[in-house]
Amino acid sequence: MSLLTNLFLPSIARKVRKKRLTYLSREKLKSLVHCIRQVNKEKVDGDVLEMGIALGGSGIVLASLMGERHFYGYDVFGQIPKPGADDGEDAHMRFSRIESGKSKGLKGDLYYGYHNDLLNEVRQNFESFGYPEDGSRINLIEGLFQDTLPSDGAAVALAHIDCDWFDPVKLCLERIGPRISPGGFIILDDFNDYEGCRKATDAYLENAPFDIFIHEPHAVLRRR
Ligand SMILES: C[S@@+](CC[C@H](N)C(=O)[O-])C[C@H]1O[C@@H](n2cnc3c(N)ncnc32)[C@H](O)[C@@H]1O
């Protein structure tokens, strides 16, 4: 039985799922909730970062549980960049479908990558849950990670990397890993879903000061 089977999902997480604002399963949300509570309990220093916001669901859950920390959410807020040579066939097929304009959103909704003004929609989603983007506690940063994600910023307690393919996962790990405080977490949403994410994570772990803490339903790395 999973360690998290009996964890009760907070009502905000249930509401976010009901409103179809997240692609995360209940089990993945439970694990995120567990990790953020853990860094709060142990007073691990630093901000909360999410790379891969889409409609904002998992970011809203993290922001709701972070206490006095600051939240930084990064996304292109448009069409996801294409996978590369280190990604598998499934990633390339998924991307072809997105590019063809035929991808469907959650439960038949319009796929978020086709929305006209996704950033403003996500701002409204955060606001509707009581977490307006104020440029201080809540920050939404638009653009490609390679252009927006600083490697020399403030300490990070928890980073949720949810961006599917090899290249962005590798870049996020390399830029954010050194900023994670001892005891802090990196959560890799796609570790069991896309081989590019797993490949980038496994390669990173060969030399980085992290242990793999949980590997299902996603991977959770903990800084030594
Ligand atoms: C699976 S979605 C995130 C899901 C979200 N966390 C949730 O709760 O449903 C992946 C997101 O990563 C973003 N993304 C992927 N690669 C990126 C890159 N290189 N730069 C910026 N955003 C990227 C996509 O635009 C997309 O919104």
The ligand as a Gaussian input file, in Angstrom:
#p B3LYP/6-31G(d) Opt

LIG

0 1
 C        1.522000      19.093000     -18.594000
 S        1.464000      20.802000     -18.667000
 C        1.483000      21.331000     -16.985000
 C        0.303000      20.807000     -16.194000
 C       -0.039000      21.535000     -14.897000
 N        1.024000      21.529000     -13.927000
 C       -1.325000      21.005000     -14.307000
 O       -1.558000      21.154000     -13.094000
 O       -2.157000      20.470000     -15.057000
 C        3.058000      21.200000     -19.282000
 C        3.308000      22.680000     -19.475000
 O        4.715000      22.884000     -19.667000
 C        4.888000      23.980000     -20.534000
 N        6.224000      23.907000     -21.153000
 C        6.847000      22.802000     -21.652000
 N        8.069000      23.110000     -22.122000
 C        8.259000      24.433000     -21.904000
 C        9.348000      25.343000     -22.138000
 N       10.495000      24.944000     -22.711000
 N        9.193000      26.628000     -21.757000
 C        8.037000      27.048000     -21.179000
 N        6.956000      26.244000     -20.934000
 C        7.067000      24.946000     -21.289000
 C        3.753000      23.817000     -21.545000
 O        3.465000      25.032000     -22.174000
 C        2.611000      23.297000     -20.672000
 O        1.761000      24.335000     -20.253000

